[in-house]
Amino acid sequence: MPNFVSSSSVTVDRVSAFALQIKQGSDQRSVINQDSQFATDQPEAVILQGPSPVFASILQAGGHPDAIRWQLDRDPSEADPTPPPALSNTTGPEVSFQASTVGNFRLIAYVDRNNNQVFDQGEQLFVMRFAIVRIRVQGAENFRVDALLLRTGRLDAPAAGMSLDAIYLVEGGGANRTIGTNRIGIGNVGNAIADTFRVDYPPTPYDGRPGTAFSRPENLPMLDSQRRPPQPPGQSAFRSNSLATAVSGPTPGIYIRVSSRDNPRFVWADPHPATGNPVGSLSGGYEFREFVVAFSEFFPNTYVPLFRAGWTAAPCVSARARISPSTPATPSPVVVRPPFFDPILTYSPRPSLGSGPIRSGTCPAGGGTVSNDVSDFAFGQVIADKLGRGCEVIFGELLTDSPRSGERVRVRVSRPITGSRSKGEIIEIRYAPAGACPISRDTLTNAWDHVRFALFAPVMAVLALHPTGALLPGDPVLVTSRQGDFQKIVFLTQRALLLEKSPETLDALVTSAIASPDCTLGGFLCGLIWHREAVSDPQLALSLLARMIGRPAVPPEAWRELAEDLTLLYALVSEASRHSVFARFLELAQAPDPVANMAAFHGMGKIASFSKLPAVFTDSTIDLVKTYRRLVQIDGMPRELAFETALSIEFCSKRARTDLNWISGE
């Protein structure tokens, strides 16, 4: 329903009107403004540039509505020669236009009293001052699937799932292209488009009946989100981990970094709840389609897609399956409303009522073990993320020895590491079992993975101080009973407090860290730089992360992903910084380490996909190309086609040539 600000109507000559109504998609709002001055910060509407038409009409037009005239003007302070959007007509009570060009505008409904065919002050019925906002990706979206190491949100890596990071330039109206940009929402929407997960239980001498378990939702595609009302308008469709952050960058406009992830879990019974037979095989999985979408707060149900990709998830990914990209055959619109994807397995034969608790199945051993360095690196990242979002850390003892899911665990505080807790205070912390399934809307997933319960056992807890995603104040983001974890948390907390007090010490801390094999500190610094410096000072972040890649403090398994992070910041920094990071890639590409070589070529390939490569090559370029060929042809490195195009590298004939004329600027 329209939101009327006033109940009085406006009359100009022989025309009366109640309000001007603006509509896009299923959203509509009303405007009663008569000020014809262009908006400087608070327009009556903000519209996203895109194909969805905008309709304007005069509500309760009386008298002679055929005398209504329309005029759409661009703000003259904008140095933009592009004409304003064209109106479908210039007379009558209704008009429409396409949001085709960015800028600051006004739409005037008026009565031409003096018949001079243009608007004169005093003739207006209503004036809608609005901005059209354009959103463009900077560089290329980093869409990752498979075994992820960076920013997994879990205490242990890798996490099998999807990770998405992108930076968008948002341009609105005015000379600085900022009018209206603060009224735009951007985020990741995930749609589940297929569920083929199946569990088979072969017959045994104990029970000769074959058993199965599967889920077949009827309403696919479905929205895959843990967000539940109430949510700000437009944001309820986003994944719970979707985060949009304003980052520093060159003018005009503003820059928004969108980050999201999803680590789907598969839950099944073992043994079968009716036959008692063990699991024989797991097959199938889930297929998802990811979107980055934007909306205007004025039209929160009208989404403009910015990015689209597909992927599949399979059970026991570390042991017997992979998560791999999938490309749908035909495009489909994004699903932004319930029902939510919440798969529940149906068992055959059907368990009888009162058959007792169901034990959760686990993946078979023997696949996907990771090094201590990788686990330490992931641990450091989680601590950096959580401390950066506002958490308290306490050391205490358990007063609960066998909690159930959904209950609260009582902990007596022995020593507050940070925060305002008192020694001897008893706190109650929400509990979920280790590895609890996130698709069951459990917001505490993995928080308790490092705890062994025993009465009076020592524990250390990192607790949220503020609402963070689905977490509430006091919720745990990490609880551990491991002695080694205690030392790591205290050490990293001290470093966080030092950096908060003296930010200038970060450079020295990175210098000391890259010379040591301390992957916990390396993960902490990479996480801290990504969540803090990459937002406030992308140039500094790029410099620090470029120094860390390829060093012992960052496990080799993470180098490829870190190279992608460097390319994400590439569009926000100066030409000198771009040359510097590219020189680092060249250094790694010629190092005596194939893992470093592959990470470097991947980084250069990403840059080549959206930007001209900087002319920083030397006479060793021929050797560089030879290394690239060897890695592709012998070591199985995926080809970087944009990099090959930039250097004219060919694999199609024995006369593979390398044209380096571009290096000298010819």
N, C-alpha and C positions, 0 to 999 in steps of 0.2 A: 504494500500500500504506500502511496506517496506520503512523504513527511512534510506536512504543511507547517510553515513557520507562522503564518498569519491567516486569519479567517476572512480578511477583507479583500474585496476585488479591486481591480484597477480599471479605470475608464479613460480612454484617450479618444476625443471626438465621439464617433458613433460606435466605438468598439469597447466592450468590457471583457475582462479576463480575470481568472482567479489565480493562475500560476502558469509557469512554463514547465512542462514535464519533459525530462530527458530519459531515454530508455536505450539500453544495450543488452541484448540477450534477454534473460529473465529478470534483470535488475532495472529498477526505475527510481527516480527521485525527482523532487520538485524544486524549482528555483523561483524566488520572488524578488530577487535583487533587481534594482533599477539603476545602480551606479554603473556608468559606462566606462569608467577608468579601467585600464587593464590591471589585472591582479598582479601583485608583486610577491606574494608568498602564500596566500590562502584562496585559491580559485574555488568556484562553486562546484567544479568537477575536474577529475583527472581521468583521462582516457588513454588506454594503451594503443599504440600504433598496431594495426592489424586488419584482418579482413572483415571483422564483425561490424556491420553498419550501426550507426547511431541515429536514433529517431528523436525528433523534438516536436512537441505539439503544445498548443495553448489549451489549457483546461478551462472548461465552461466559458468558451468564447461566446459572447452575446453581441447583439446589435447587428453589425455588418462584418462578420469574420472574413469575408472576401477582401476586406480593405487591409488586412494584416500583411505587412511586408517583412522580409528576412534579409539580414546582411551578416556576413561572416568576415572578420578582419583579423589580420596578424598584428601583433604588438610591433609598432614601428621601432622600438629600441633594439630589436633583434636584427643583426646584420646577416639576414638570410633572404636571398632573392626568391626562394621557392614560394609560389603562390599558396594561399591557404586552401584547405579542402574545398572542393566545389559542392555547392548546394544542389539538391535534386530539383528545387524550384525556389522561386523568390516571393511567391504570393500564396495566401491561404493560411489556414490554421495549423498545417503540418508541414514538416520539412525533414529531410534526412541527408546524411553525408558520410563519407568514409574517413576514418582516422588515418589519413594517408601520409601526413607529413608532421614531423616533430615541431613543437613550438608553443608559444603562448597566444591564445586567441580569445575573441569574444563573439558570441552569437547574439544578435539583437533582433528581437521581435518588436516592430514599431508600426505606427500609422503615419503615412507620408502626408502630413498636413498641407505642405506647400507644393506638393506634386513635382518636386525636383528630382525624383527617382533615387535619392540617396538619404541616408539617415542624418537628421539634424538633432542636436541636443534638445530634449524636451518631448520628442516624439516617441520615446521608448515605452513599450508595455513592460517588457522584462529583458534583462541582459544576463546571459550565462557566460561568465568568464571561466575559461577552462584551458588546461594544458594537455597536449598530446605528448606522451612519453614513448621514447624509442629505447629498446633494450638490445644490445649486441654483445655476443661473446667476444672476449679478448683472448687471443691465442686459440687454444683448442680445449674442449672439455677433457678432463682425465677420468675416463670411465674404466674402472678396473674390476675384473672378476678373477676368481680362483683363490689361491691361498694368499691372503692379504697380511702384510706385516705392519703397515703404518696406520695409526689411529683406528685400531680395531674396536676399542672400547672394552676389550677383554684383558684379563691379567696375563693370559698366555697367548702367544701367537704360534702359528698363523691362525687367522679366522677365515673360515670358508664362506665367501659371500661376495657382496658388491660394495664398491666404494666409488663415490662420485664427487669430484671437485671441479669447480669452474669459476671463472671470474667474468662478470658481466659489466659492461659500461651502460649506465642508465642516464639518458639525456632527456631533459624536459624543456620547459620554456625559459625565456629570459636570456640576457646576454651571456650568463654563465651556464645556461642549460640545466638549471637546478629546480625551477618552479615545478612543483608536482612530484618530484622524485621521492619525497619523503612519504608519499601516500601509495607506494607500490609495494606489493609483497611478491617474493620469489621463493620457490622451494621445489623439493623433489616429491613427486607423486609416484607411487608404485602400484601397479596393477598385476594381480595374479591372473594369468590367462589360461593356465592348464595345471591340473593336479593328477599325475599318473603314479603317485607313490603307492607301492604295494608291498606287503609282507607275506611270505609263504611259509607255512609250518608243515613240513612233510609228516606223514603218519609214522608212528613208531609202534613197537610191540606193546607199549603201555596203552596207547589209544590209536587205533587204526584209521581214524578220520583225518583227512587232509584239512588243514585250516588256512584261512586267509584273513588279511586285514587291509582295508583300502578306504579311501575317502574320495567321494565323487560329488563335489559341490555342483549345484544345478544352475547357478546364476553367474557363471564365469563369462566375461572377466569381472573381477571383484576388486574393491579397494583394499590394499594391503597396508594398513596403518594401525598403530596402537593408540593414536590420539582419539580421545573421546570428549564429547561435550562436557563443559562449555569450552569453546575455543574461540579466538578472535575470528571474525568473519573472513572466509577465504582460506584460512590456515588449517581447517579441520581435515582437509584431504591430504596434508603433507605427511610423510613418514615421520615417526617420532624423533628420529635422529637428524632430520633435515634442519640445517641451521644456515641462516643468511646473515652475513656480517659485513658492515661497511668497512672498506679498506682504503688506505691512502693511495692516491694515484694522480696523474696529471689532469689538469682541467682542459676543456669544460666537462660538466657532468659529474657523476659520482660513480664509484666502483663498488660492486657487491660481490662478495665471495660466497658461493653456495657450496656447502659440504653436506654429504649424507652417506649413510652406509646401511647395509642390511646383512645380518648373519643368520639366515634361516636355520632352524633346528628341526629335526625329525624325531618324533616321539612314538614309540610303539611298545607293546607288551611283550615280555619274554620271561616265562613261557606263555603260550596261548592261554587266555583266561578260561577257556572252556575245556580244551583237550589236555592242557598241561604239557604239550609238545614244544620243544625249543624251536627257535627261528631257523629256517633253512636258508632263505635268501631274501635280500632286499632289492627292489628294482624301481625304476621310474624316478619321479621327483616332482619338483615344482618348476613352472616356467613363469617368468615375470617380464613385464615391460615397464621400463623406467622413463619418466618424463621429468624435465625441468619446466615448470610453468610459471607464469606471472599473472597477477591480477591487480586491478585498481581497487582501493578500499571503497570507492564510490560504487563499484560494480563487482562485488566479491564473488559472484557466481559466474562471471565471464572470464575464462582462462585463455591465455595466449601461450601456446607451446613454444619452448625455446630449444629443446633437445629431446631426443627419443632414442632408446636403445633397448635391446632385449637380451635376456640371459636365462640360463637354466641352473637349477640347484639339484644335487643328488645326495642321498644319504651317505654317511661315512666317507665324506669327500677325501679325507686324508688317507684312507685305507684303500679304497677301491674305485673311486669315481673322481670326476673333475667338475668344476663349474666353468662353463664355457659360454661365450657370446652366442646369441641366436638372433637371426634377423627374420622378423615376420614377413610373410609373402606379400601381404597387403596392409597398408596403413589402417589404423583404427583410432577413433577418438579416445581421449583420456577419460577414465572413469573416476569421478571425484566424489561420489556419494555412496553411502552404505547400500547393500550389505557389505560387511567387512569379511575378508578372507580369514577364516578361523577353522582350519581343517580338523575334523574329528574322525578317527578311524572307526569303521564298522567291522566287527569281527564275525566271521563265520567259521564254525557253528557259533551261534549266539550264546554268550555266557548267561548262566542262570542268575537270577536275583540272589544277592547275598553270597556270591561266590568268593568273597574276600577281596583284599587289596590287590591291585595289579602292579607288578614289578615292571619298571621301565627297562627296555632293552638298551644295550650298549653296542658300540661298534667293535668289531673284532680287533684284536691286538695285531701288531706287526706292520703297521703302515703309518707313515707320516710323523715319526718322532722328530723333534727339533732340538737344536743345540741349546745349551745353557745360555749362550750369548743371545740367541733370538728371544728366549723367554725373558732374560734380564732386560733386553731392549724394550720389549712390549710392556714390561712392568714399569719401567721408567716413563714411558709415554703416558700410561694411564695416570700415574701420579702427577705429571705435569698438567694434564688436562683437568683433572679434578681439583687440584690446588688452584689452578687458574680460574676456575668457575666459582670459587668460594666454598671452601670446606673446612671442617675442623678435624683435628686428629687427636685421638685419645688412646691411652694405654690402660688396660684394665684386666679383670678376670671374669670368666663366665660364671653366671649363676644359674644357667639353664644347660642341661646336658643332653637332651634329646627332643629338640623342638620339631613341630610339624609345620608344613607349609602354611603360610598365612598367619602363624602365631608371631609373637614377639619374643626376642631373646633378651634376657636381663643381663646387664654387664655392670659391675662395680668399677668405677673409675679409680685407678691407682695413680695415674699421672696424666694431666692434660698436656699434650704436646703443643697444640695450638687451640685457640678458642677460649671460652669462658667457663668450662666445666670445673667443678670442684672435686678435690680428692675425697673419695668415699661416696660420692654421689652415685646413685643407681639409675641407670638409664635403660629404656626398653627400645630395642631396635627391631624393625620389621625383618622377617626372615623368609627366604625361599631356598629350596634345596639347591645343592651344587649343580650348575649347568641347567637351571630351570629354563623351560622353553619360552623364548620371547614371543612366539606367535600365540601363546596363551595369554598374552597381555600382562606378562609378569615383568614389572619394571625393575626388579632386583636381579635380573639375569646375571650370573657369574659373580655377583658381589660376595658370595660366601664360599667360593670354590676352594679357597686356601685354608679352610677351618676344619680342625678335628675337634669334635665336641667332647668335653669332659668337665665335670664340675670343678670350678676354681682354676681351670686352665687359662694361662695368660693369652690375651688377644690384643691386637691393635686394630682400630677402626677408623676409617676415613668417612665422615658423615657430611651430607649436604647441609649447607646453611641456608640456601635459598632454593626456590623451585627451579629445577633444571630438567627441561624436557618433561618426562613423566615422573621424575623424582620429586618428593616433597621434602621440606626441611626436616632433618633428622633421619632421613633414609640413608642406608649404607651404599656407598659406591665401591667400598673395598673393606673386607674384614678378613684378617689372617691370624693364624696361630703359629706360623712358621717363624722360628727365631731369626733366620736370615732375612726375612721380610721386614722384621722390626728394625734391624740396622739400616736397611735400604731406605725405609720410609723416613726415619729420623734424619739420616744424612741428606736426603733430597729435600725434606722440609726445611732444614737449616739453610740449604742453598737457595731455596725459594724465598725465604725471609731475607737473606742477604741481598738477593737481586731486587727484591721489592724496596729495600732500603737504599741500595746503591746500584741502580741499573747499569751504570757505566762499567761495572765489573764483569759484565757478560762476555765481552771480548776476551778478557784474560782467562775466564773460566773455559771458554771454548778452546782457546790455545792450549791450556793444560790438558783438556779432555781428549783432544785429537792425538795427543802423544801417548795416551794410555789405552789399554784394552778394556776399560771399564764401560761395558755396554749398558749397564743400568743408568749411569750418568749420561752416556751418549743418547739413549732413548729419551731421558728427561729433557736434555737440551734441545733435541730435535723437536719434541712435543711443545716445549715452551716457546721456541722460536716460531713455530708454525702458528700457535694460538695467540701469541702476543706480538712479536716483532713483525711477522708477516702481515698483520693488520695495521699496525701503526707506522711501520717503517719498512716497506717491502724491499727497499734497496739494501738495508742492513741485513735483513733476513736472507736475501739472496746471497750476499757475501759470506755470511756465517755458514749457511747450509752447504754452499759450494766448497768451503774448507773442510766440512765434515764428511762429505761423500768420499768413499774410497779409503777412509781411515779405520784403524782397529776398533775405535769406539762405536762404529756402526757396523753391524754384521753384514757380510757380503750379500746375504739374501735380501736385504732392504735397499741395496744401491739402485736397483732399477726404479723402484717406486720413488726414491728420493730424487732421482734424475727427473722424473715426471713433475715432482713438486717444483723443482727449479724452473722448468719450462712454464709452469702456471704463473709464476711471478714475473716472467720475462717481459710481458707487455706493460708492466707498471714501472719499469726502471729506466734509467738513462742509457744512452748508447754506450757509454763507457762501461757501465755495469754489464750490459749485454755482451760486450766483447770479453769482459773478464770471465763470465761464466762459460762462454764458449771456449775460451782458452783453457779453462779447467777441464772441459769435456775432451778437448784435444789431448791434454796431458794424460787423462785416464785412458783414452783410446789407444795410446801408444805404450801404456804400462805393461809389464810382463805378467799380467793377470787377466785371463779371459773374461772373468766376471766383471771386472772393471771396464774392459773393452766393450762388452755388450751393453752395460749400463750407459756408457758414454755415447755409443752409436745410437742407442734408443733416444737419448736426450737430444742429440743433434737431429735425428729424424723427426721428432716432435716439433722442434723449432722450424725445420724446413717445411713442415706441413702448413704453417701459417705465416711464415716470415722469410724474407731473403736472408740467407746465411751471411754473417759478417765476414769481411775480407781479412781474416786473421791467420790464414794458412801460411805455411812456410815451404821451403824446398822439400820437406819430408812428407808432403802430401801424397806422393806416389807410394811411399811405404804405408801411409794410412789406408789408402785404397786397397793395397795388398792385404793388410790385416783384416779389413772389412770382408774381402772376398773369401779369405780363409775361414773366418768365423761363420759365414753363411754356408759355404760349400762343404766344410769339414766338420765344424762344431755344431751345425744345425741352428745357428742364430736366426730368428725371424728377420726377414728382409725389411728394411726401412725405405720404402719406395720413394718418398719425398726426398730423402737424402740422396738416393741414387739419381733422381732426376736433377737435383741441384748440381751434382758433380758429373753428370752424364756417364754414370757407371752402367755398363751393360753386361748381362749374363747370357745373351741370346746367341753369341757367336764367339769363335776363337779370337776374333779381331776386337775383343772388348776394349773399348777406348775410353779414355778419361780426358774430357775437354776441360782444361783449367783456365780458359780465357777469362772467365768471370772473376777469377782471383785478382787479375791485374786491372779489372774494370773495363776490359774491352767489350 
